[in-house]
Amino acid sequence: MSEKCERGVGDGEEHSAESAPAAGTGQRSPKSLAGSGAESATKKWEPNSDLMKLLTSMGISSVTAKKALFYTGNNSAEMATSWIFENPDADLDTPLELEASEETQKSGSLLSDVFKMVFVVNGALDMGVGKIAAQVAHSAIGMHMLLLQNEPKFGDSLMRWFEFGETKIVLKGTSTQHLIELEKKALELGLPTYLVQDAGKTQIKAGSTTVLCIFGRVDLVDKVTGTLRLL
């Protein structure tokens, strides 16, 4: 029996803390989650040497630079520095190796224990900053609910995500078709996705695909979104 993934529908409005409704007005429809995921990484992870040099030249310690690259998929200095600023409470002084569990150390695999949540925003839509923030929030809540509803499969992954700082990255997509193609790739890797479609109450037309959320192991998510730029 296949797992289920959901495509969310946002309520289309930006709400202030005072006016936010107790529950959303959107609807969800199920979508099959294909595949069982790739095998865990078996080689010891190493940071990109060029990115390490660039980050340390900015005055960032080697320990912090290595940790930031690890949690952002070893993709770019921009993502790494954003992670540092977005995680002020993270322990940046403890070497990455000491954070890994004993089991992880024995297997030589770090990426198999680290998860992240990525949001790909549809850059073709004319959405303001507040609108984008609301749509990303819809996506995050929808994904969290989806993971909780599938606790037997994703419960452990969700807990590991919490333990490693709840890494969240917002990226820029080019179009609705682009988001759909990324969703397909994610599903093929067995990753849960949540695609938000707006109700059309503000700024954009009803049914517009605004944000795609993907959750999973860092190495698997990067196979889908690793080449995208930060929003």
C-alpha positions as CSV (number, residue, x, y, z in Angstrom):
1,M,0.0,0.0,0.0
2,S,1.5,3.3,-1.0
3,E,2.0,6.2,1.4
4,K,0.0,9.3,0.9
5,C,1.2,12.8,0.2
6,E,-1.0,15.9,0.3
7,R,-1.4,18.9,-1.9
8,G,-2.6,21.8,0.3
9,V,-4.8,24.7,-0.6
10,G,-4.0,28.0,1.2
11,D,-6.7,30.3,2.4
12,G,-5.3,33.1,0.3
13,E,-5.0,35.8,3.0
14,E,-2.2,37.2,5.1
15,H,-3.4,37.3,8.7
16,S,-2.1,39.4,11.6
17,A,-1.7,37.8,15.0
18,E,-4.9,39.5,16.1
19,S,-7.0,38.4,13.1
20,A,-5.7,34.9,12.4
21,P,-8.5,32.4,12.3
22,A,-8.4,29.4,14.6
23,A,-8.4,27.0,11.6
24,G,-7.6,27.3,7.9
25,T,-10.3,27.3,5.2
26,G,-8.4,25.4,2.6
27,Q,-9.0,21.8,1.4
28,R,-6.6,19.0,0.8
29,S,-6.6,16.1,-1.6
30,P,-4.4,13.0,-1.2
31,K,-1.6,12.1,-3.6
32,S,0.4,8.9,-3.7
33,L,4.0,8.9,-2.5
34,A,6.0,6.8,-4.9
35,G,9.2,5.0,-4.1
36,S,10.8,3.9,-0.8
37,G,13.8,6.3,-0.8
38,A,17.4,5.8,-1.6
39,E,19.9,3.9,0.5
40,S,21.7,5.7,3.3
41,A,25.0,7.3,2.5
42,T,27.9,5.1,3.5
43,K,30.9,7.4,3.0
44,K,32.2,9.9,5.6
45,W,31.0,13.4,4.7
46,E,33.5,16.1,3.9
47,P,32.9,19.8,3.3
48,N,33.6,21.4,0.0
49,S,37.1,22.8,0.3
50,D,36.6,25.9,-1.8
51,L,33.5,26.8,0.2
52,M,35.4,26.3,3.4
53,K,38.1,28.7,2.3
54,L,35.5,31.3,1.3
55,L,33.6,31.0,4.5
56,T,36.7,31.2,6.7
57,S,37.9,34.2,4.8
58,M,34.8,35.9,6.0
59,G,35.9,35.4,9.6
60,I,33.7,32.4,10.2
61,S,35.5,29.7,12.2
62,S,36.3,26.4,10.5
63,V,34.0,24.5,13.0
64,T,31.1,26.8,12.3
65,A,31.7,26.8,8.5
66,K,31.8,23.0,8.3
67,K,28.6,22.7,10.4
68,A,26.8,25.2,8.2
69,L,27.8,23.5,5.0
70,F,26.7,20.2,6.4
71,Y,23.3,21.3,7.4
72,T,22.7,23.1,4.0
73,G,23.8,20.3,1.8
74,N,27.4,21.5,1.0
75,N,26.0,23.6,-1.9
76,S,27.0,27.3,-1.5
77,A,28.5,29.9,0.9
78,E,25.3,31.9,0.6
79,M,23.2,29.0,2.0
80,A,25.7,28.3,4.7
81,T,25.8,32.0,5.9
82,S,22.1,32.2,5.8
83,W,21.8,29.1,8.0
84,I,24.2,30.6,10.5
85,F,22.1,33.8,10.8
86,E,18.8,31.9,10.9
87,N,20.0,29.6,13.7
88,P,21.3,31.9,16.4
89,D,20.6,29.3,19.1
90,A,22.6,26.6,17.4
91,D,25.7,25.3,19.1
92,L,28.3,26.6,16.6
93,D,31.4,25.8,18.7
94,T,31.0,22.0,19.1
95,P,32.7,20.1,16.3
96,L,30.2,18.4,13.9
97,E,31.7,15.0,14.6
98,L,30.8,15.3,18.3
99,E,27.2,15.9,17.5
100,A,26.8,12.7,15.6
101,S,25.3,9.7,17.4
102,E,27.5,6.7,18.3
103,E,25.6,4.7,15.7
104,T,26.2,7.3,13.0
105,Q,29.9,7.5,13.8
106,K,30.3,3.7,13.5
107,S,28.5,3.6,10.2
108,G,30.6,6.5,8.9
109,S,27.4,8.2,7.7
110,L,26.3,11.6,8.8
111,L,23.8,12.7,6.2
112,S,21.5,9.7,6.9
113,D,20.7,11.3,10.3
114,V,20.1,14.9,9.2
115,F,16.9,16.2,7.7
116,K,15.7,19.6,6.3
117,M,12.5,21.2,5.1
118,V,12.8,23.2,1.8
119,F,10.2,25.6,0.4
120,V,10.3,26.4,-3.3
121,V,8.4,29.6,-4.1
122,N,6.8,30.1,-7.5
123,G,8.8,33.1,-8.9
124,A,6.4,33.6,-11.8
125,L,3.7,34.9,-9.5
126,D,3.5,38.5,-8.6
127,M,3.4,38.0,-4.8
128,G,4.4,40.6,-2.2
129,V,6.6,39.7,0.8
130,G,3.7,39.3,3.1
131,K,1.9,37.0,0.6
132,I,5.0,34.8,0.2
133,A,5.4,34.6,3.9
134,A,1.8,33.5,4.4
135,Q,2.1,30.9,1.6
136,V,5.3,29.4,3.0
137,A,3.6,29.3,6.4
138,H,0.7,27.4,4.9
139,S,3.2,25.0,3.3
140,A,5.1,24.4,6.6
141,I,2.0,23.8,8.6
142,G,0.6,21.5,5.9
143,M,3.8,19.5,5.8
144,H,4.0,19.2,9.6
145,M,0.5,17.9,9.7
146,L,1.2,15.4,7.0
147,L,4.3,14.1,8.8
148,L,2.3,13.7,12.0
149,Q,-0.5,11.9,10.2
150,N,2.1,9.5,8.9
151,E,3.9,9.1,12.2
152,P,4.8,5.4,11.8
153,K,6.8,6.3,8.7
154,F,8.0,9.9,9.4
155,G,8.0,10.2,13.2
156,D,11.6,9.4,13.6
157,S,12.7,11.7,10.8
158,L,10.6,14.5,12.3
159,M,12.3,14.1,15.7
160,R,15.8,14.1,14.1
161,W,14.8,17.3,12.3
162,F,13.9,18.9,15.6
163,E,17.2,17.6,17.2
164,F,19.3,19.1,14.5
165,G,17.9,22.7,14.6
166,E,14.8,22.3,12.3
167,T,16.7,23.5,9.2
168,K,14.3,25.4,6.8
169,I,15.4,26.9,3.5
170,V,13.4,29.0,1.1
171,L,14.3,28.7,-2.6
172,K,13.2,30.3,-5.8
173,G,11.3,28.3,-8.5
174,T,10.7,29.6,-12.0
175,S,7.1,28.6,-12.7
176,T,4.2,26.4,-11.8
177,Q,5.5,23.7,-14.2
178,H,8.9,23.9,-12.5
179,L,7.3,23.2,-9.0
180,I,5.3,20.3,-10.4
181,E,8.5,18.8,-12.0
182,L,10.3,19.1,-8.7
183,E,7.4,17.5,-6.8
184,K,7.6,14.6,-9.2
185,K,11.3,14.1,-8.6
186,A,10.8,14.3,-4.8
187,L,8.1,11.7,-4.9
188,E,10.2,9.4,-7.0
189,L,12.8,9.5,-4.2
190,G,10.2,8.7,-1.6
191,L,10.2,12.2,-0.1
192,P,6.9,13.7,1.3
193,T,5.8,16.9,-0.5
194,Y,3.1,19.5,0.2
195,L,2.0,21.8,-2.7
196,V,0.0,24.9,-1.9
197,Q,-2.6,26.3,-4.2
198,D,-4.1,29.7,-3.3
199,A,-7.8,30.4,-2.9
200,G,-7.4,33.7,-4.9
201,K,-8.6,36.1,-2.2
202,T,-5.6,38.5,-2.5
203,Q,-3.1,39.3,-5.2
204,I,-3.2,36.2,-7.4
205,K,-5.8,34.0,-9.2
206,A,-7.6,31.2,-7.4
207,G,-5.9,27.9,-7.9
208,S,-2.4,29.4,-8.4
209,T,0.4,27.1,-7.3
210,T,2.4,29.2,-4.8
211,V,4.8,27.0,-2.8
212,L,6.2,23.5,-2.9
213,C,7.5,22.1,0.4
214,I,9.8,19.1,0.4
215,F,11.0,17.3,3.6
216,G,13.6,14.6,4.0
217,R,17.3,13.6,4.4
218,V,19.6,16.4,3.3
219,D,21.3,14.3,0.6
220,L,18.0,13.2,-0.9
221,V,16.4,16.7,-0.9
222,D,19.5,18.1,-2.5
223,K,19.1,15.8,-5.4
224,V,15.9,17.7,-6.1
225,T,16.6,21.3,-5.1
226,G,20.4,21.4,-4.8
227,T,20.9,23.7,-7.8
228,L,18.2,26.3,-6.9
229,R,19.1,29.7,-5.5
230,L,17.9,31.2,-2.3
231,L,14.8,33.4,-2.6
